[in-house]
């Protein structure tokens, strides 16, 4: 098949097809990573800039010749209708020291339009949202789509949690795979590095460090929180980390793993919170978010999580008119 040309679109949902809406740095990198992972037989890139989508699809298709066979092409929302998963990466971009929340109104308009077009085409799969600010955009996508909250998943703090594990592994001199830990709440400045959830070989952080000195938790939390800003300062954007988070969520859904991942989802009473999306550990499988878990937090962490939720509630109130008016 010639790159950039779409195959015929079937009318039934196809778990072997994924649509990526937004062919910018994150969308294109996610498509490339998904191709290498061989999770899907078909990857369709959709972007308002058709030439960009076609160029990225052609480039990835060239690389695919050296990987496992897959169809990669630039398409439209009719192609997305039968996809098992649609990934929303389109949204406002931050620059320099801008916070993720600063582009909320811009992103809300874009995400609402994208999801509206997706649903008008008859989409009925799982939506994965990575547009920033991701917690607010996950809520926008869920309300605009009308899908069950379980089927709208934000990348949330999955990347932040990966960064926390990496930082702890370096400080403690253990493999990141041996560290269990969670960053909760907003994917942003109010996120909560929940050190009370850290386990290494079944031991708490305090137990593991008992004979090895004191760990500077505040410094590690700042490093994790500010990691994205530092990357943007150096290269102008982030791509690899969040693209890998997208792939991990898609993998859990496609393979029905029922894996525990810290992703953004609509809360329904957890920690006394509802009608807002933020990250808690979630059981992710073929149906999407199949269960939201509520870890035991220390009192300070619980207060910080409530403050993070309050910030998101206030921020969403400021853009709710933009999202609902689409």
Secondary structure, 3 states (H helix, E strand, C coil): CCCCCCCCCCCCCEEEEEEEECCCHHHHHHHHHHHHHCCCCEEEEECCCHHHHHHHHHHHHHHHCCCCCCEEEECCHHHHCCEEEEEECCCCCCCCCCCHHHHHHHHHHHHHHHHHHHHHCCCCCEEEECCCCHHHHHHHHHHHHCCCHHHEEECCCHHHHHHHHHHHHHHHCCCHHHEEEEEEECCCCCCEEEEEEEEECCEEHHHHCCCCCCCCHHHHHHHHHHHHHHHHHHHCCCCHHHHHHHHHHHHHHHCCCCEEEEEEEEEECHHHCEEEEEEEEEEEECCEEEEECCCCCCHHHHHHHHHHHHHHHHHHHHHHHHHHCC
